[in-house]
Amino acid sequence: MTDLSLVGRCGLYCGACGIYRAYRDGGEYLKKVTESFDCSPQLVRCEGCQELTSECWGNNCKIVNCLRGKGLSFCYECKDLDRCEEYSSLYEGYRELGVDLKGNLKRIESVIQRAGSKKRTRSGDAGRAESLCHTIWKNVINVERR
């Protein structure tokens, strides 16, 4: 089975997303997030960018909504990525923290394309080896450590 739930559409690993972490970890971090966004803890919910439920915070994400409107799954698929103000703002914010979202998107695209190729050439057995999510983030983390 292919698990894309934590592969962020923008190139951010959902496990590093503040909203996802606040929802999963709760406690003081959840309190800080709710104070920062002036909302109730019940509104801070997310199962991962690819597994949004009706209660998920991500349904209000401008990037998620933009991609949905264009029928896309990831920002790398968008021909307007380099001109997108919303993405540029997000990218710059994470770049200052040492996270290269565009580099991550390139690696995500590469892994997804390879997985698709393996599925076509190996009659679907590629999905049983490793989850796609694990493969993508293993590659992203290994590259960022170099």
Phi, psi and omega per residue, in radians:
M1 nan 2.403 3.127
T2 -1.544 2.208 -3.124
D3 -1.955 1.816 3.122
L4 -1.833 0.091 -2.950
S5 -1.023 -0.560 -3.114
L6 -1.820 0.200 3.068
V7 -1.568 1.823 -3.091
G8 -1.139 2.428 -3.115
R9 -1.114 -0.443 -3.076
C10 -1.657 -0.129 -3.096
G11 1.860 -0.092 3.092
L12 -1.549 2.317 3.030
Y13 -1.170 2.134 -3.063
C14 -0.992 -0.525 3.108
G15 -1.130 -0.268 3.085
A16 -1.761 -0.055 -3.118
C17 -1.314 2.336 -3.120
G18 -1.036 -0.691 -3.129
I19 -1.187 -0.817 3.120
Y20 -1.043 -0.795 -3.126
R21 -1.120 -0.736 3.134
A22 -1.086 -0.736 3.131
Y23 -1.128 -0.790 -3.102
R24 -1.292 -0.721 -3.028
D25 -1.529 -0.559 -3.132
G26 1.116 -2.589 3.056
G27 1.010 -2.472 -3.080
E28 -1.082 -0.660 -3.117
Y29 -1.151 -0.723 3.074
L30 -1.046 -0.732 3.127
K31 -1.068 -0.769 3.130
K32 -1.103 -0.725 -3.137
V33 -1.151 -0.774 -3.133
T34 -1.145 -0.619 3.080
E35 -1.199 -0.729 -3.128
S36 -1.089 -0.698 -3.111
F37 -1.702 0.012 3.133
D38 0.892 1.010 -3.136
C39 -2.472 2.959 3.124
S40 -1.427 2.686 3.107
P41 -1.023 -0.487 -3.138
Q42 -1.151 -0.386 3.135
L43 -1.461 -0.266 -3.112
V44 -1.612 1.515 -3.096
R45 -2.402 2.364 3.032
C46 -2.823 2.351 3.113
E47 -1.775 0.064 -3.064
G48 2.015 2.627 -2.991
C49 -1.026 -0.544 -3.098
Q50 -1.639 -0.073 -3.089
E51 -2.165 0.742 -3.088
L52 -1.195 2.260 3.032
T53 -1.734 3.055 -3.117
S54 -1.106 -0.399 -3.131
E55 -1.575 -0.122 -3.013
C56 -1.224 2.440 3.055
W57 -0.968 -0.674 -3.070
G58 -1.045 -0.317 3.091
N59 -1.134 -0.334 3.091
N60 -1.724 0.023 -3.135
C61 -1.204 2.231 -3.124
K62 -1.103 -0.622 3.141
I63 -1.219 -0.792 3.099
V64 -1.028 -0.809 -3.125
N65 -1.146 -0.663 3.089
C66 -1.087 -0.825 -3.138
L67 -1.089 -0.749 3.105
R68 -1.030 -0.778 -3.137
G69 -1.078 -0.492 -3.140
K70 -1.678 -0.054 -3.122
G71 1.251 0.534 -3.106
L72 -1.956 2.795 3.107
S73 -1.805 -0.573 -3.082
F74 -2.334 2.663 3.127
C75 -1.076 -0.528 -3.126
Y76 -1.092 -0.357 3.141
E77 -1.370 -0.221 -3.030
C78 -1.531 2.236 -3.140
K79 -1.243 -0.265 -3.124
D80 -1.718 0.160 -3.043
L81 -0.930 -0.806 -3.081
D82 -1.205 -0.271 3.133
R83 -1.891 0.044 -3.046
C84 -1.392 2.017 -3.140
E85 -1.152 -0.719 -3.131
E86 -1.071 -0.811 -3.139
Y87 -1.179 -0.716 -3.130
S88 -1.029 -0.715 3.119
S89 -1.114 -0.816 3.111
L90 -1.088 -0.815 -3.129
Y91 -1.012 -0.843 -3.110
E92 -1.097 -0.717 3.118
G93 -1.053 -0.765 3.135
Y94 -1.350 -0.526 3.097
R95 -1.061 -0.679 3.095
E96 -1.087 -0.427 3.107
L97 -1.611 0.019 3.124
G98 1.567 0.253 -3.141
V99 -1.855 2.168 -3.130
D100 -1.730 1.559 -3.096
L101 -1.085 -0.681 3.139
K102 -1.174 -0.686 3.064
G103 -1.098 -0.719 3.087
N104 -1.084 -0.738 3.123
L105 -1.053 -0.687 3.123
K106 -1.119 -0.710 3.131
R107 -1.217 -0.687 3.091
I108 -1.049 -0.838 3.131
E109 -1.009 -0.783 -3.123
S110 -1.092 -0.805 -3.127
V111 -1.160 -0.710 3.126
I112 -1.127 -0.731 3.109
Q113 -1.120 -0.744 3.107
R114 -1.112 -0.722 3.136
A115 -1.114 -0.714 3.099
G116 -1.107 -0.678 3.121
S117 -1.164 -0.744 3.119
K118 -1.100 -0.715 -3.132
K119 -1.100 -0.662 3.140
R120 -1.245 -0.649 -3.044
T121 -1.553 -0.332 -3.084
R122 -2.030 0.404 3.061
S123 0.952 0.655 3.022
G124 1.524 -0.039 -3.084
D125 -1.407 -0.089 3.127
A126 -1.126 -0.578 -3.098
G127 -1.169 -0.341 -3.125
R128 -1.424 -0.349 -3.063
A129 -1.208 -0.987 3.141
E130 -2.560 2.657 3.049
S131 -1.213 2.565 -3.140
L132 -1.088 -0.666 3.131
C133 -1.032 -0.844 3.141
H134 -1.069 -0.744 -3.137
T135 -1.089 -0.803 -3.125
I136 -1.062 -0.892 -3.039
W137 -1.307 -0.461 3.016
K138 -1.101 -0.751 3.109
N139 -1.166 -0.729 3.134
V140 -1.100 -0.837 -3.111
I141 -1.119 -0.753 3.137
N142 -1.078 -0.703 3.120
V143 -1.170 -0.735 -3.104
E144 -1.210 -0.414 3.124
R145 -1.354 -0.349 -3.086
R146 -1.212 nan nan
